Amino acid sequence: MGLSLHYSSEDENPGVLCGRKPLEKEVFYYEEPGLTDDTTTQCVLFPELADKPVDIRFDEEQGSSNGGAVLLKAADRRLSLTDRLGSCLEERRDSGRVRHSIWDMLAQRTFGIACGYADCNDAARIGEDPIHKLLLDRDPLNGERLASQPTLSRFENAVAARELYRMGVALAEAVIERHRRRLKGRARKITIDLDPTDDPTHGAQQLSLFNGHYDCWCYLPVMGFLTFDDDADQYLVAAVLRPGNAPAKVGALGILERLLTRLRQAFPKAQFLVRLDGGFACPELFSFLEAQAGVKYVVAMGKNSVLKRKAKKLMGKARRLSKKSGKTEHVFGDTEYSARKWKKTERRVVIKAEVVRHPGRPPKENPRFVVTNLKQSPRWIYRQVYCGRGDIENRIKELHYGLEIDRTSCSGFWANQLRVLMTAAAYVLMQEIRLRARRTRFARAQVGTLRLELLKLGARVVRSVRRIVIHLPRPCSASTEWRRIALSLGAVAG
């Protein structure tokens, strides 16, 4: 059965309002499943809004507000992402009582998160959505209702740690294989960035602990990203949930070892650069990186009395320059340094001596230190190499604010790790859509913009004997870009 998409005029379906902002004082009521006619308003009437009364009804049974989400399904088919992740999970339920397969529930949650439904409770809203049924290979109109919140919660809490490990490996494999095909295995340089982020908790979640740096009870997940050659985007490849008081280095060696092994297989001629912040600086990590052939690193390091003493002359020069110019000034240099725990191994430390000036405030000294095995000039290493890792903060903000990766509200730790992995999978799909949007205005768009412009499209679904037709609004501002992305994901121009 074929799938067609039509950009319809509003006249074809006057009962559906698509792409229109409600006026300031409009009030809409949503009928929750299971409520009776006596307990909820079925429609609202604006008697003086136009020259005729305007009657608003939520009764379009063949409608969906997620018409563009078929792009997620197309991207998933290209990556085989949910298939890879689903194959890592074991079915331990009584087969005679199973209504929703493991893959069904995993895919429902992943696609739902991408569309803005971050919590299991949202299952009540999309259970009969024809587009979400279509994403799960069900008949969009007559197919079985999607899994309920209790079913999804049982699924999340039944996954074991060994399965989550396999899912993490499968996620990385899918991302690396995608870019191996894209670049034909010929990447010259691959940059690996790891960064922890806080995930505040507000309940009795297992291993939610107080973190003094963030001044809250939280989890402390670590995210891994890959940058190929001079790509503008960093691609999520790992997402590992950790207790709230975990040092930054916990889990880093395991992630780096697995990534380097697989990346060398996929890109045999690539050189590798590892960029980390100061929390990862430890002798075990430095020793590991230096034992890897073809691996360069830049790792920030916290201040101490020895490093401050070595930076004293540079700081003096920065103070003189700042006093003369009245502006913030930087001076770069380097030194050899051996920490007490490094067993007399000296390493190169790049120094940025900085004096910061703001109007109305006294000047502030801000020396920074980066340990590296690169040979270039200190200024180039700090500005061109190390500072580049700051862009992954934008990717992490997308995960937090665009996909709510911090919706870790399950009581069990492993259930929350599953949520993190499903959110990571949703982000990988969104990054695939963004990658397919090259040379369009969405090439650098944030996840929230991609969802609003490309996925959250009002749709009317019609099923015939030969095909399923999805009618999208003709005035859609992103219709040209949507078509281009769809064609790059395997659609055929009609």
N, C-alpha and C positions, 0 to 999 in steps of 0.2 A: 504494500500500500504506500503510495507516495505522500509527500508532505509539501503543501504549497503555502506560500505566504503572500497575502494581498494587502496593499495599502489602500484601505477603503475610505470613501468620503463619509462624513458624519450622517449624510442623508440615508445611507444604507442601513444604519442601525441607530436611530435617534434616541434609543433608550440608554445608550452607553456614552458617558462623558469621558473623552480621552484628551489628556494633555492640557486641561484647563484648570487654572488656579481657582479655588473657591473664593468668593468675596469674603471680606473681613468678618462679617457677622453671620455667615452661613453656619448652620449646625447640621451635622450628619450623624445618623444613628446607625450602628452596626448590629445586626442581629446575630447573637451568639448561637452556635448549634445547640439544640436541645431546649431552647427557651420557647415558650408558647406565645401565641399571638396576644395573650392577655398581659404579658410581662414585658413586652418591648414594642417600640414604635416601628411599624412596617414601612412607613414612608413619611416624608416631610413635604410640606407645601409652602411655597413662597407666593402668596397671593398678589403682591405688588412689585415683584422683582422685574417683570417685563410687562408687555402689553397684554399678555395672557398669563394665567396662573402657571407657575412652574412646579411640577410634581416630580419629586425625586424618589425613586424606588430602587432598593438593592434586590432585584429579582431576576437578573440576567444569568440564567443557569449555564449558558454556554460561554460566559465571559471570564476573563482573567486580567489581572493587572500586571502579569509577568510575561506578556507575549514575546518579548525579545529573549527570554531565557533559553530558547532553543539553541542559542549560541553556546551555552554552557555544555549542552549535550554534545554538540558538534566538536567542541574543544576536548571534551572527555574522550570521545571516540578516537581522536587523533593521538591522545596521550595514553590511552588505556589506563587512566589513573584510578578510577574507582574499581575497575577490574583487578588491578594490581593490589590495591589496598584490601579489597574484599577477599582475595585469595589468601590473605594472611590470617583471616579469622576462622575459628573453628565453630562448627554448628553442634551445639550440645543439647538442643531442645528435642522434644518428642516430635518426630517428623509428622505424625498424624494430626498434630494440633498447630502446626506452623501455618500462618496465613501470610506473613511477610518474611521474605528471605533475608539473610544477613546482608546481601548486596542491596536489596531494596531499602533497608533502613539506613545503611551507610550512605547510599546515594541520595536518599531523601534529605538527610541531615546536611550533606555536603552542598547539594544544590540549593537547599533552603538557606543556609548560611550565606552563600554567594548572593542570594536575592534579598538579604536583609532580615531573615528569620533566624536569629541566632540562638533561640532557646527552644527546648522541647515543647514548651507550652504553645509555641506558635503553630504546632501541628494542627490545632483546632481551626486555624484560619485557612490553611491550605489543603486540608484533607480532601476537599472536593474540587480543588482548582484543576481545570482541565489541562493546563500547561504542565503543572507539576506531575500529573498522572502521565502525561506524554513523556516527560523526562525519565520516568521509571518504566518505559516500554508498556504502558497500560493504555487501553482505549481511553481517550481523553473525556468522553462523554458517558460511557457506560461502564468504564473500568471500576474496579474495586476501590473504595476509599483508601487513602494513604494511612500509614500506621499512626496510631494515637499517641498522645503524650506518655501514658503509662507504658505502652509497648516500647517506645523509644528509650525511656528511662531505664527499663529493664535491660535493654540492649547495651546501653552505655555502661551500666554497672556490672555486666557479665564478662567484659573483655579482660583477659589476663595479661600480665606484664610481658610474657614471652611473645604474645601476639602483637603487642604495641611495639616491641623492638623490631619485629619483622615489618610492621607497617612503616616505621621510620626508615628502614633500609629500602623498602619499596618506593617510598616517596622520593628519596634521593636518586634511586635508579631511574625513575620516570623522568625526573628533571634532567639528569645527565644525559640520558639517551635522547631526549628531545633535542638538546643542543648539539649533541654529537651528529645527529642527522642534519641539523640546520647548518652546521659549520663543516660538515663532511670530515670530522675528526682532525681539522687543521688549525685549531686555535693556537696562537703563538704564546699568549700569556693568560693565565687564569688566576684571578684574585679571589681569595677566600676570606670572608669577613665573619667573625663571630661577635655577638653582642648580647649581653643580658638585658632584660627589661623587667620592670616591676609589674606584678599582677595583683593589685590589692584585693583582699578577700573581706567578706562581711558576714561570715557565719562560722560554723564549726568544721570547716573543711580539713580533712586529714593533711598533716604536714604544712598547714598554713602557720607560719611562724613570724615573729616580729623582726623586722629589719631596721637597724638603726639608721642606715644611710637614707632609706626612703621614708623613715619615720611612720611605718604602718605595718599591720599584719598583712602578709602577702605570700604569693609564690614568686619565684625568680626564674622564669623560663629563659633559655638561651636560644637565640635564633642564628642560623647559619645561612649565608648568602654567597652566591657565585657571580663574578663578573667576567665575561669572556672578551678578551682583547680590549677594545675601546667602547664597548656597549654602554649606552646611557643608563640602562636599568641593571639592578642587582636582583638576581633570581633566587627566591627562597628555596633552600634545599634541605634544611633541618629545623625542627622545632621540638625542643626537649624541655618538658616541665620539670622544675626542681623545687625542693623545699625553700621556704622564704629566707632562711639564713645561710643558704649554700654559697660558698666562695665562688667567684666568677670562674675559676679554673676547673671546678668540678664538671666532669663530662667533656671538657674541651679536648683532651688527648684522644678519647675514643672517637669523637666526631671527626677530628682532623685525620686520624689514621684511616678510618673507613673512606672518607672523601678522597684523600690522596691516592689510596689504592685503586679506587674505581675510576678516578679521573685520569690516572696514568694509563689505564687500559683503554679508555675512550679517546684520549688525546696524547698519544705516545711522544710527541715532539714538543709539548707545551712546557713552558717555564711557569713556576708557581710563586705567588706572593701571598703571604699570610699577614693580615692586619688585625691587631687586637688592641683593646684598651688596657689600662693599667691593672685592672683586676686579674688579668690572666698571667701577669709576669711572675714566673716561678722557675726555679732551676730545672725541674723536670720538663717543662714545656720547651725551654730554650735548648736543652740537650736533645729532645726529640726532633725539633725543627732542624738543628744543625746536622743531625745524622741523616736527613733526607736529601738525596741528590736533587739538584735543580730547584731547591726551595729557598726563597728569600723571605725575610720577615721584617716587619716594623711593629714593635710592641711598646706601648706607653709604659712608663714607670713612675711611681709616686715619688714625691720629694723626700729627701732625707738630708741629714747634716753634711754628709760627704759630698753629695751631688750639689748641694747649695754652695759649698766651698769651692768646688770645681767651676761653678758658674759665676763666681764672684766678679771676675774681671769683665765678663760679658755683660753682667747686670750693671756694672759701673758705666760702661760705654752706653748701654741703653738709657740709663738715667740722664746722662749728659745730652744725648741726642733728643730725648723727650723734653728736657728743660729748654733746650734751644729752639725746638720747633713748636712746642706747646701742644703736641699731638701724641697719640700712641705710637711707640716705636718698637721695632724688633731687631735683635741682633742674633745671628746664628753662629754656632760653633760646634765642636765635638770634643770628646775626651775618651780615654780608656778607663773602664771602671770594672771592679770586681766586688760584688756583694759578698758578705760573709758566708752565705749559704751556697755560693757558686764554686766552692772548692778551688779557689785561686785562679779560676778561669776569667780572663779579662775579655770584655766585650765592648764594642763601640757604642757610645751613647751620644746621640745628637741632642744639642741644647738649644732651646729657643728662649733667649733672654728677652722678656717683654715688660714694658712699663705702660700701663693702661691709664689713659686720661679721659675723664668725662667732665663736662662743664659743671662747675659748682662742687666738685669733689676733689679730694687730695689724690695725687697719683698713686697707683697701686702696682707693686711689683708682682709679676706672674711668671716665674720660670717654669718651663716645661721640659720633660725629658723623654726621649724615645730610644729604646735599645734596637739595634739593627745590625744585619750583616751585609747591607748594601754598601757600595763603594763611592757613590756619587756625593755631590756637595751637600753639606748639612741643610742649606736653604731648600734645595730641590727635593731632598728626601722628606723634609717636614711639610713643605707646602704642596708639592705635586703628588706625593705618595701617601703620607700619613693622613693629611687633612681630607683626602678623598673618601675616607671611610665614614666621614660625617653624613654622607648622603643616605646611608642605611637607616639613619634615624627617620627619614621620610617613609621608608618601607615599613618600619616598625609602627609608625603612627598610622599608616594605612591598615595594618593588622589590628591595631587597637580601635581606631575610630571608624574604619570602614567595614570591618568584619567582626569586631568585638571578640577578639581572641582571648580577652580577659573574662569572658562569660564562663568562668570555671566555678560554677555554683553547686556542683555535685558534692556530696559529703566524702566520697572516696577519691583518693589521689589518682588511681589509675583511670577512673572514669573521666576525671578532668584532663588527664593526658590524652585520652581519646578525643575529647572535645578540641584540644589544641591541635591534634593531627588533622581532624576533619576541617578545622578552620584553615590550617595550612594548605590542605588540598584545595579548598575553595579559592584560596589566594593564588595557587598555581594555575587554576583554570582562568582566573581573572587576568593573570599575567600573560597567559597564552592569548587571550582576546586582545590585550593591549599590544602584544607583539604582532598580531595580525592586523592591527590598525596603523601600521607604519605609513607614513606620508599622509596621514589624516590628522584632524585636530585632536584625536584621541590618543595619539602616539605617546604622550606623556601625561595623560589624564590620571587623576587619582581614582581609586577603586569606587568611591562614592559617586563620582561623576560618571564612570562607566556604567554603574548600576542604574542611575537615574536616567541616563540618556539612551542606553542600549538595551537594558533588560526590563525596566519598569514601564512597559508599553501596554496600554489598554488593548485588549484583543477579544475578538469573537471567534469561537472555534466551531467549525462546521465539518461534519463527517459524512462522506458519501461512500458508495460501494468501493470506489477505486482510490480515493485519497482523503487526506485530512487537510482542510484549508483553514489557515489562521489569518483572519482579517485584522490588519493593523491600521491605525489611523493615517489617512493620507497626509495630514499636515505635520506629521512627525519630522522634527528638525534634523534628525540624525539618520533619515532613511537612506541617503546615499552612502554614508559611512557604514551603516548596518549591512547593506547589500555587499559592499566590498569585503567586509570581514566574513560574511557568510560564504561568499564565493571562495575565499582563501581557505575556508574550513571544509570545503568539499561540496558546497551547494552548486547547482547548475542553473544558469540563467534561463528563465522561462520566456 
